[in-house]
Amino acid sequence: MARHGTFQMNSTRQTNNTLQMNIRTMLAAKRTPLSQIPLAKKAAPEHLDRATWPVALLIIYGVVWAALAIAPLDRHDWLLENLLPLLALPLLANVYRHHAVSNFSYTLIFLFLLLHTVGAHYTYAKVPYDDWFRALSGRSLNELLGLQRNGFDRLVHFLYGVMLFPMVWELFAPHIDSRGLRYLLVAAFLMSHAGIYEIIEWLAAAGFGGNLGVAYLGTQGDQWDAQKDMAMACLGTLLAVLAAYARERRPTA
C-alpha cells in the first residue's frame, strides 16, 4: 500500500510538471506582440472592425490613385511603377479573406502604397518634396539634411522594411516555434525581397532602355544606387526587428 501511494504521488507530480511545461510552451509559441501592443489596437478608430477598416483604406487609396493617375509626369514610367500595386492588391485581398491581420498592419501597408503612388506620379527621382517643404518653412529640406540628390526613393526603400514588417510578422511568426528564428526568418524574407526588387528593376530598365529605363531606375547618376537602396531597406527592417523585440521584452502592466 505504501509503495502504491508513493507511486501515485510521483505520477501526480510528473503530470503537474508536464502540464506546467506544456502551458509555458503554448504561451511562448503564441506570443505575437505586434498584434497585441496598444499601438496596434489604436491604429484604427474603435468603431471600425477588422472587416470594415481595410475596405475603407482601399476606397481611400482608390480615390488617391485615380487622382494621381491624371497627367503623371511620365506616363510610361507611371505604367511600369503601377505593376507593384497591380501585384500587391490581389495578394492583400487574399490575406484579407484568409488571415487575421491587425488594422495597424493594414494601415502601414496603405501608407506605403500611397507613397509609392506619389513616386509613380512624379517619378521617384523628381518628387518635389523639397519644394513643398520650402513652401511651408521657407527652407530647403535637402540642405538641412545635407542631401545632394532627391531622397524620396531612399525614404521609401527604408520604409519598406519598417512598414511591411508588422504584416509579415503577423502572417509568419505564429507558425514558427523558435523566438530567434521568428525574427531571423521574417527579417530575411523582407531583406531578400528588397534584393529581388532591385533585380527586377534592373531587368525592366535594361529591357526598355532609353529615357524610360533611366526614369524607372531613378539612379540620379549614382552607380551604387541599387546597393544603397537595398541597404536602406535592410536598415528599416533591422530597426523594425529591434522595436518589436523591445516591445516583446517590455514588462506588461
C-alpha positions in Angstrom: 0.0 0.0 0.0 2.8 2.4 0.8 4.5 1.7 -2.4 1.3 2.2 -4.3 0.7 5.5 -2.6 4.2 6.7 -3.3 3.8 5.7 -7.0 0.5 7.7 -7.2 2.2 10.8 -5.7 5.1 10.6 -8.1 2.7 10.2 -11.0 0.7 13.2 -9.9 3.9 15.3 -9.6 5.1 14.3 -13.1 1.6 15.1 -14.5 1.6 18.5 -12.9 5.2 19.2 -14.2 4.2 18.1 -17.7 1.1 20.4 -17.7 3.2 23.4 -16.5 5.7 22.8 -19.2 3.0 22.5 -21.9 1.3 25.7 -20.7 4.7 27.6 -20.8 5.4 26.2 -24.3 1.9 27.2 -25.6 2.3 30.7 -24.2 5.7 31.2 -25.7 4.6 29.9 -29.1 1.6 32.1 -29.3 3.3 35.4 -28.4 2.6 37.7 -31.3 3.4 41.0 -29.7 2.9 43.3 -32.6 -0.7 42.3 -32.9 -1.3 42.8 -29.2 0.5 46.0 -28.4 -1.7 49.0 -27.6 -0.4 50.9 -30.6 -1.7 48.2 -32.9 -5.1 48.2 -31.3 -5.4 52.0 -31.5 -4.3 52.3 -35.1 -7.9 52.4 -36.4 -11.0 54.0 -34.9 -12.6 51.7 -32.3 -16.0 51.7 -34.2 -14.4 50.2 -37.3 -13.7 46.5 -37.0 -11.2 44.3 -39.0 -13.7 43.8 -41.8 -14.5 47.4 -42.3 -11.2 49.2 -41.8 -9.3 47.6 -44.7 -12.2 48.2 -47.1 -12.2 51.9 -46.0 -8.5 52.1 -46.7 -8.9 50.5 -50.1 -11.6 53.1 -51.1 -9.3 56.0 -50.0 -6.4 54.5 -51.8 -8.5 54.1 -54.9 -9.5 57.8 -54.8 -5.9 59.0 -54.4 -4.7 56.6 -57.0 -7.3 57.8 -59.5 -6.4 61.5 -58.8 -2.7 60.9 -59.3 -3.3 58.8 -62.4 -4.3 62.1 -64.1 -1.4 63.6 -66.1 1.6 61.9 -64.4 5.0 63.4 -65.2 6.0 60.3 -67.3 3.1 58.1 -68.4 5.3 55.2 -69.5 7.2 55.2 -66.2 3.8 55.5 -64.4 2.6 52.3 -66.1 5.8 50.5 -65.0 5.6 51.7 -61.4 2.0 50.6 -61.1 2.9 47.0 -61.7 3.7 46.9 -58.0 0.2 47.7 -56.7 -1.3 45.6 -59.5 0.5 42.6 -58.0 0.1 43.6 -54.4 -3.6 44.3 -54.2 -4.7 40.7 -55.1 -2.2 39.4 -52.5 -3.7 41.7 -49.9 -7.2 40.6 -50.9 -6.2 37.0 -50.3 -4.7 38.0 -46.9 -7.9 39.8 -46.1 -10.1 36.7 -46.9 -8.0 34.0 -45.2 -5.8 35.5 -42.4 -6.4 37.6 -39.3 -4.2 40.7 -39.7 -4.4 43.7 -37.5 -5.7 47.1 -38.7 -2.3 48.5 -37.7 -0.6 46.4 -40.3 -3.2 47.3 -43.0 -2.7 51.0 -42.2 1.0 50.8 -42.7 0.6 49.0 -46.0 -1.9 51.6 -47.0 0.6 54.4 -46.2 3.4 52.7 -48.1 1.2 52.3 -51.2 0.3 56.0 -51.0 3.9 56.9 -51.0 4.5 54.6 -54.0 1.6 56.2 -55.8 3.2 59.7 -55.3 6.5 58.3 -56.6 4.8 56.9 -59.6 3.1 60.2 -60.4 6.2 62.3 -60.4 8.8 59.5 -61.0 10.8 58.8 -57.9 13.7 61.0 -58.9 11.6 64.1 -59.3 9.1 64.1 -56.4 9.1 67.8 -55.4 9.1 67.2 -51.6 11.9 69.9 -51.2 9.7 72.5 -52.9 6.8 71.5 -50.7 8.9 71.8 -47.6 10.4 75.2 -48.8 6.8 76.5 -49.4 5.9 75.6 -45.8 9.0 76.5 -43.9 11.0 78.8 -46.3 14.0 76.5 -46.1 15.3 73.6 -48.1 15.0 70.2 -46.6 17.8 68.8 -48.7 20.1 71.5 -47.4 19.1 70.8 -43.8 19.8 67.1 -44.3 22.9 67.6 -46.4 21.4 65.7 -49.4 22.9 66.2 -52.8 20.1 64.3 -54.6 16.4 63.7 -54.4 16.0 61.4 -51.4 12.4 60.3 -51.9 13.3 56.9 -53.3 15.7 56.2 -50.4 13.0 57.1 -47.9 10.5 54.7 -49.5 13.1 51.9 -49.5 13.7 52.5 -45.8 10.0 52.5 -45.1 9.6 49.2 -47.0 11.4 47.4 -44.1 9.6 49.4 -41.4 6.0 49.3 -42.8 5.9 45.8 -44.1 7.4 44.2 -41.1 4.2 44.1 -38.9 2.1 42.3 -41.5 4.8 39.8 -42.4 5.4 39.1 -38.7 1.7 38.5 -38.1 1.4 36.2 -41.0 4.6 34.1 -40.3 5.6 34.4 -36.7 2.8 32.4 -35.1 3.8 29.4 -37.2 7.5 29.5 -36.1 8.2 28.0 -32.6 11.6 29.4 -32.0 11.6 33.0 -31.0 15.0 33.6 -32.5 14.0 32.0 -35.8 10.9 34.2 -36.0 12.9 37.4 -36.1 15.6 35.9 -38.4 13.2 34.4 -41.0 10.9 37.5 -41.1 13.9 39.8 -41.5 15.4 37.5 -44.1 12.1 37.5 -46.0 12.0 41.3 -46.2 15.6 41.8 -47.0 15.7 39.2 -49.7 12.7 40.7 -51.4 14.5 44.1 -51.4 17.2 42.5 -53.4 14.8 40.7 -55.7 13.0 44.0 -56.4 16.3 45.6 -57.4 17.0 42.7 -59.8 13.5 43.1 -61.4 14.1 46.9 -61.6 17.4 46.3 -63.4 15.9 43.8 -65.9 13.0 46.1 -66.7 15.2 49.1 -67.2 17.6 47.0 -69.4 14.7 45.7 -71.4 13.1 49.1 -72.1 16.3 51.1 -72.2 16.4 54.8 -73.2 14.8 57.5 -71.1 12.2 55.1 -69.8 14.9 52.8 -68.3 16.6 55.8 -66.7 13.4 57.2 -65.3 12.4 53.8 -63.9 15.8 53.1 -62.3 16.0 56.6 -60.8 19.7 56.3 -60.1 20.3 60.1 -60.5 23.9 59.4 -61.6 24.8 57.2 -58.6 26.4 53.9 -59.7 25.8 52.4 -56.3 22.1 53.3 -56.2 20.9 49.7 -56.1 23.2 48.8 -53.3 22.2 51.9 -51.2 18.5 51.2 -51.8 18.9 47.6 -50.5 20.9 48.9 -47.6 18.1 51.3 -46.7 15.5 48.5 -46.8 17.7 46.4 -44.6 18.2 49.2 -42.2 14.4 49.8 -41.9 13.9 46.0 -41.4 16.5 45.9 -38.6 15.0 48.8 -36.8 11.6 47.2 -37.0 13.0 44.0 -35.6 14.6 45.9 -32.7 11.4 47.8 -32.0 9.4 44.5 -32.0 11.9 42.8 -29.7 11.9 45.8 -27.3 8.1 45.7 -27.1 8.1 42.0 -26.5 10.6 42.2 -23.7 8.8 45.2 -22.1 7.1 44.2 -18.8 3.3 44.2 -19.1 1.2 46.0 -16.6 
